[in-house]
């Protein structure tokens, strides 16, 4: 099994250690940085555990932090051999709509950084009462056409399905796929080619049923995996093999694939 998106550094130290121990049999875990301090915490975890890998970036809700110094720092960290992606980046008009222009600047910078290092780009998108962020991200994707990218914690937006399929996106499904009310999201999951499906937790957030209201951790990815297998009419082992292969194709977790850029 592979968890392609979590935030191990958002957990308490004992919680993090327990989560790592519970997922020792995973093929890989990708833990995601969101700001300069968390990027370093994420890399420290990746350095300490062979099955943990890192993404470094600046979350859209932290976009106001972008500066020439931070850009140089990200360029340096992104060359670490255990960094497998840039992000998460994107647009968040739910928490920080007032930083829209700064979010676009950080998005453009991280796109350029990912392209220069031939790394995938991980996208976050969230609106408040409308779908403005999703519509704007779809337009940005069509204009910039990143070569390899993930729509993280995919929520099923029709325009992002259309654009994502046209551009060869990977679609990361998390705990909300298991929520009873999310019928439309399960229908959306049926539209995605098998070779573009990824499993993630976004831990410690977005826990699956039956753990809603509790802290999430990578081992709970199995509940989302089971729901995705059910939706697609496959057995659990088949879906696990498919999503593991997709994760490897997207992120090149295999140690033999490491290029020492640091």
DOGUKE-321455 format. One record per residue (C-alpha): z, y, x; residue number from 0. Coordinates in Angstrom, 3 decimals, decimal comma, padded with zeros to 6 digits. Layout:
REM residues N
Z/Y/X/NUM .
...
//
This chain:
REM residues 262
000,000/000,000/000,000/0 .
-000,596/003,592/001,068/1 .
001,088/006,792/-000,091/2 .
-001,471/009,491/000,671/3 .
000,712/012,470/-000,240/4 .
004,461/012,974/-000,027/5 .
006,945/015,461/001,396/6 .
009,511/013,450/003,329/7 .
010,967/016,597/004,861/8 .
011,982/017,862/001,411/9 .
014,517/015,023/001,237/10 .
018,037/014,960/002,609/11 .
018,230/013,111/005,981/12 .
019,868/009,975/004,543/13 .
017,433/010,012/001,630/14 .
014,496/010,285/004,011/15 .
015,717/007,371/006,103/16 .
016,240/005,204/003,028/17 .
012,740/006,086/001,777/18 .
011,206/005,156/005,119/19 .
013,063/001,851/005,243/20 .
011,964/001,006/001,698/21 .
008,320/001,526/002,644/22 .
008,193/-000,348/005,967/23 .
005,526/-002,679/004,578/24 .
003,164/000,185/003,713/25 .
-000,136/000,495/005,542/26 .
000,500/004,217/005,927/27 .
002,349/007,225/004,536/28 .
000,937/010,739/004,816/29 .
003,658/013,387/004,716/30 .
002,501/016,936/004,089/31 .
003,530/020,184/005,753/32 .
003,615/023,391/003,737/33 .
004,763/026,144/006,111/34 .
005,440/026,597/009,859/35 .
008,929/025,028/009,828/36 .
007,972/022,150/007,560/37 .
004,836/021,437/009,580/38 .
007,033/020,740/012,608/39 .
009,486/018,665/010,594/40 .
006,571/016,638/009,262/41 .
005,169/016,046/012,737/42 .
008,583/014,961/014,021/43 .
008,735/012,271/011,329/44 .
005,213/011,121/012,162/45 .
006,019/010,908/015,850/46 .
009,122/008,815/015,149/47 .
007,485/006,196/012,881/48 .
004,255/004,345/013,532/49 .
003,234/004,061/009,861/50 .
003,853/007,739/009,066/51 .
001,142/010,354/009,591/52 .
001,061/014,095/009,035/53 .
-000,927/016,843/007,413/54 .
-000,262/020,416/008,493/55 .
-001,091/023,517/006,542/56 .
000,075/026,467/004,489/57 .
000,771/025,861/000,798/58 .
-000,785/028,451/-001,547/59 .
002,685/029,558/-002,679/60 .
003,375/030,449/000,976/61 .
000,052/032,244/001,493/62 .
001,704/035,598/002,189/63 .
002,923/034,153/005,509/64 .
-000,566/033,969/006,989/65 .
-000,900/035,993/010,192/66 .
-002,822/035,742/013,463/67 .
000,249/034,093/014,998/68 .
000,469/031,500/012,226/69 .
-003,251/030,805/012,478/70 .
-002,858/030,117/016,198/71 .
000,145/027,898/015,497/72 .
-001,759/025,858/012,922/73 .
-004,729/025,512/015,252/74 .
-002,378/024,118/017,887/75 .
-000,483/021,735/015,612/76 .
-003,655/020,449/013,972/77 .
-004,749/018,967/017,290/78 .
-001,776/016,592/017,394/79 .
-003,033/012,978/017,403/80 .
-000,933/012,059/014,358/81 .
-002,362/014,840/012,200/82 .
-004,810/013,263/009,762/83 .
-005,526/016,188/007,400/84 .
-005,224/019,931/006,844/85 .
-003,248/021,207/003,885/86 .
-002,088/021,290/001,400/87 .
-004,084/024,372/000,564/88 .
-005,666/025,589/-002,658/89 .
-004,794/027,942/-005,512/90 .
-001,501/028,252/-007,378/91 .
-001,492/030,781/-010,210/92 .
001,550/029,170/-011,823/93 .
004,212/030,221/-009,322/94 .
002,501/032,982/-007,319/95 .
-000,443/034,554/-009,212/96 .
000,310/037,872/-007,494/97 .
-000,814/036,480/-004,097/98 .
-004,294/035,451/-005,282/99 .
-006,154/037,273/-002,496/100 .
-003,819/035,926/000,177/101 .
-004,312/032,428/-001,240/102 .
-008,061/032,758/-000,789/103 .
-007,597/033,908/002,795/104 .
-005,408/030,903/003,621/105 .
-007,825/028,611/001,809/106 .
-010,796/029,907/003,799/107 .
-008,919/029,659/007,097/108 .
-007,769/026,098/006,490/109 .
-011,271/025,082/005,434/110 .
-012,643/026,416/008,708/111 .
-009,888/024,673/010,667/112 .
-010,492/021,330/008,955/113 .
-014,227/021,602/009,536/114 .
-013,784/022,431/013,215/115 .
-011,648/019,313/013,743/116 .
-013,561/017,080/011,307/117 .
-010,411/016,478/009,281/118 .
-010,146/016,166/005,495/119 .
-008,791/019,038/003,434/120 .
-006,073/018,478/000,803/121 .
-006,171/020,679/-002,299/122 .
-003,382/021,777/-004,619/123 .
-004,298/023,588/-007,832/124 .
-002,121/024,826/-010,679/125 .
-002,508/027,369/-013,462/126 .
000,021/028,664/-015,975/127 .
-001,239/028,982/-019,552/128 .
-004,959/028,746/-018,858/129 .
-007,157/026,898/-016,376/130 .
-008,122/029,857/-014,213/131 .
-007,012/028,287/-010,917/132 .
-008,950/025,078/-011,665/133 .
-012,089/026,993/-012,614/134 .
-011,864/029,189/-009,519/135 .
-011,242/026,237/-007,204/136 .
-014,255/024,432/-008,685/137 .
-016,405/027,499/-007,973/138 .
-015,002/027,756/-004,427/139 .
-015,778/024,086/-003,792/140 .
-019,353/024,450/-004,978/141 .
-019,871/027,478/-002,752/142 .
-018,134/026,138/000,399/143 .
-018,858/022,400/000,006/144 .
-016,183/020,915/002,307/145 .
-017,378/017,667/003,831/146 .
-014,266/015,572/003,100/147 .
-011,464/016,517/000,722/148 .
-008,794/015,293/-001,683/149 .
-007,866/016,699/-005,073/150 .
-004,149/015,992/-004,803/151 .
-001,999/015,045/-007,834/152 .
-005,177/015,153/-009,869/153 .
-004,510/016,297/-013,432/154 .
-007,886/015,437/-014,965/155 .
-009,571/018,852/-015,276/156 .
-013,169/018,193/-016,474/157 .
-014,791/020,806/-014,224/158 .
-013,012/019,448/-011,167/159 .
-014,172/015,944/-012,086/160 .
-017,750/017,205/-012,327/161 .
-017,642/019,161/-009,084/162 .
-015,543/016,585/-007,254/163 .
-017,949/013,780/-008,107/164 .
-020,923/015,905/-007,082/165 .
-019,355/016,656/-003,693/166 .
-017,820/013,246/-002,967/167 .
-014,168/014,150/-003,414/168 .
-011,285/011,740/-003,274/169 .
-008,945/011,932/-006,284/170 .
-005,220/011,401/-005,684/171 .
-003,273/010,026/-008,648/172 .
000,511/010,350/-008,791/173 .
003,362/009,618/-011,199/174 .
001,978/011,636/-014,152/175 .
-000,666/008,930/-014,594/176 .
002,146/006,742/-015,966/177 .
003,547/009,282/-018,469/178 .
003,041/008,206/-022,071/179 .
001,645/011,556/-023,238/180 .
-001,025/011,724/-020,498/181 .
-003,733/009,840/-022,379/182 .
-006,409/012,311/-021,247/183 .
-005,470/011,811/-017,592/184 .
-005,810/008,048/-017,951/185 .
-009,223/008,564/-019,536/186 .
-010,180/010,784/-016,589/187 .
-009,109/008,047/-014,167/188 .
-011,709/005,771/-015,750/189 .
-014,482/008,194/-014,724/190 .
-013,762/008,170/-010,997/191 .
-015,693/005,678/-008,843/192 .
-013,431/003,001/-007,420/193 .
-014,270/004,066/-003,875/194 .
-012,867/007,561/-004,542/195 .
-009,416/006,623/-005,877/196 .
-006,217/007,302/-003,946/197 .
-002,563/006,631/-004,750/198 .
000,155/009,146/-003,944/199 .
003,704/010,025/-004,956/200 .
004,165/013,723/-004,074/201 .
007,731/012,561/-003,395/202 .
010,399/013,728/-003,931/203 .
008,554/015,261/-006,899/204 .
006,555/013,711/-009,804/205 .
008,403/010,403/-010,171/206 .
006,618/007,766/-012,271/207 .
007,889/006,073/-015,392/208 .
010,556/004,675/-015,602/209 .
012,083/007,034/-013,018/210 .
011,353/010,399/-014,647/211 .
014,153/012,850/-014,016/212 .
015,092/011,163/-010,740/213 .
014,072/011,740/-007,140/214 .
010,772/010,168/-006,165/215 .
010,073/008,272/-002,929/216 .
007,029/006,453/-001,483/217 .
008,020/002,944/-002,579/218 .
007,636/004,066/-006,207/219 .
003,893/004,397/-005,617/220 .
003,667/000,835/-006,909/221 .
004,171/002,052/-010,491/222 .
001,188/004,402/-010,281/223 .
-000,821/001,686/-008,564/224 .
-000,003/-000,760/-011,372/225 .
-001,012/001,758/-014,045/226 .
-004,279/002,522/-012,264/227 .
-005,038/-001,194/-011,967/228 .
-004,361/-001,608/-015,699/229 .
-006,626/001,331/-016,570/230 .
-009,477/-000,058/-014,488/231 .
-009,047/-003,670/-015,575/232 .
-008,196/-004,982/-012,119/233 .
-005,254/-006,943/-010,836/234 .
-002,665/-005,238/-008,685/235 .
-003,822/-006,837/-005,434/236 .
-007,418/-005,740/-006,005/237 .
-006,422/-002,142/-006,696/238 .
-004,087/-002,090/-003,719/239 .
-006,881/-003,282/-001,429/240 .
-009,316/-000,722/-002,847/241 .
-006,960/002,232/-002,533/242 .
-005,825/001,177/000,946/243 .
-009,457/001,005/002,068/244 .
-010,173/004,398/000,518/245 .
-007,170/005,948/002,260/246 .
-008,330/004,561/005,579/247 .
-011,862/005,873/004,995/248 .
-010,548/009,337/004,123/249 .
-007,771/009,753/006,690/250 .
-008,552/007,283/009,523/251 .
-004,952/006,091/009,789/252 .
-005,875/003,222/012,094/253 .
-004,297/003,885/015,484/254 .
-007,592/002,962/017,138/255 .
-009,127/005,974/015,448/256 .
-006,785/008,458/017,118/257 .
-008,480/011,086/019,192/258 .
-006,000/012,863/021,424/259 .
-006,769/016,475/020,621/260 .
-003,300/017,812/021,465/261 .
//
